[in-house]
């Protein structure tokens, strides 16, 4: 978990449109391990989410969403360390299991339809 995490959000709405923009800054993370020679520091990252909604009628809204819009990934675990070892568990894990700033799934796109039944 990073020691520094900052969320910035922006909302703008009108009668028909709703825009939501979120930027999240994740500070650097030091891997939790008992072997200091294999400890790795992962750099800070910035992740952006965007949502746009259109109110077609008072009871019907269409929304498109992009989480992690710019497809940001955490740093990969080191393949080769100073002591000749690696942090990838014999190549099984590209990302650290002991230090996560955010998910490794990359960009996630989806659409949503919201309707109200009266």
N, C-alpha and C positions, 0 to 999 in steps of 0.2 A: 504494500500500500504506500503510495507517495505521501511524503510529509506535507506537500503543498498541492492543493487542488483548488482551482478557481473556476466558477461558473459565471458566464456572462450571457444574459438572455435579452432578446428583443422581441416584442409583440407589436403588431400593427394590425388593426382591423377596421373595416368599413362595413357598410350595410351588406355587401355581398362577399367580401374577401377577408380572409384571416391569414396573416403571415407570422410564422414563429421561427426564430433563428436562435440557436444556442451554440456557444463555443465553450469548450471545457479544456482548461490547461491542466495537465498532469505533470507535476514536478518529477525530477529524477528519483530513481528508486535503487536502493542497494539490496542485493539479494541476501536473504536470510540463510546463512549456512554456518556450520561450525568449522569449516575448512577455509580459513582466511585466504589461502593461496588460490582458491577457486572462486572467491567472491567476485561478482560482476556488478558493475554499476550501469543501469539502463538510463538512457537520456530522456529528457523531458519531451513531451508531445502535446499537440493541440488537436482536438477532435471537434468537428462541426456537424451539427444536426440542423435540418431544414424541413419545415412543414408548410404546405400551402393548402388552404381550404377555400372552397367556393360554395356559398349558400344559394343553391338553385331556387329553393322556395323556403318559407319559414320552417318547414318540416323535413327538408332534404338537403344534406350537405355532402359534398365530395371532397376527399382529402388525399393528397399524395405526400409521402414522407421519405426522406433520405436520412437515415442515421449513419454517422461517420461518412458524410458526403464525399470527402476527398480521399477515402480509402486508406486511412492512416493505420499503421500496424505498430505494435511495440517492437523494440529491438529484439533481434534473435539472440538466443543463447550462444556464447562463444564456442566455436568448433575446436579451437586449439588455444590452450592457456599457457602461461609462462612455464608451468611445471610439466607441460607436455600432455596434460589431461584435457578433458572437455566437459562441458556442462550440458551435453545433449543426451546423456544416458545411452551411449553407444548408438547415437543417431536416431533414437526413437522420438525425441522431443525437440522441435525447433525453437520453442519458446520456454522460458523458465517456468518451472512449477512452483518456485519459491518466491517469485517477485512478479506481481501483476499490477500494471497501472490500469488497464482496461482490457476488454475482450480481444481475442485474436481472430474474430470472424470477418473483419473488414467492413466494407460498405453493406448496408442492408436497406433495400428499397421495398416499399409496399404502398398500397392504396386502401382507402377505407371509405365506405358509404355509411352515412348515419341518417336514419329516418325515424321520425317520431310518429307513433300511431296514436290517434286520438279516439 
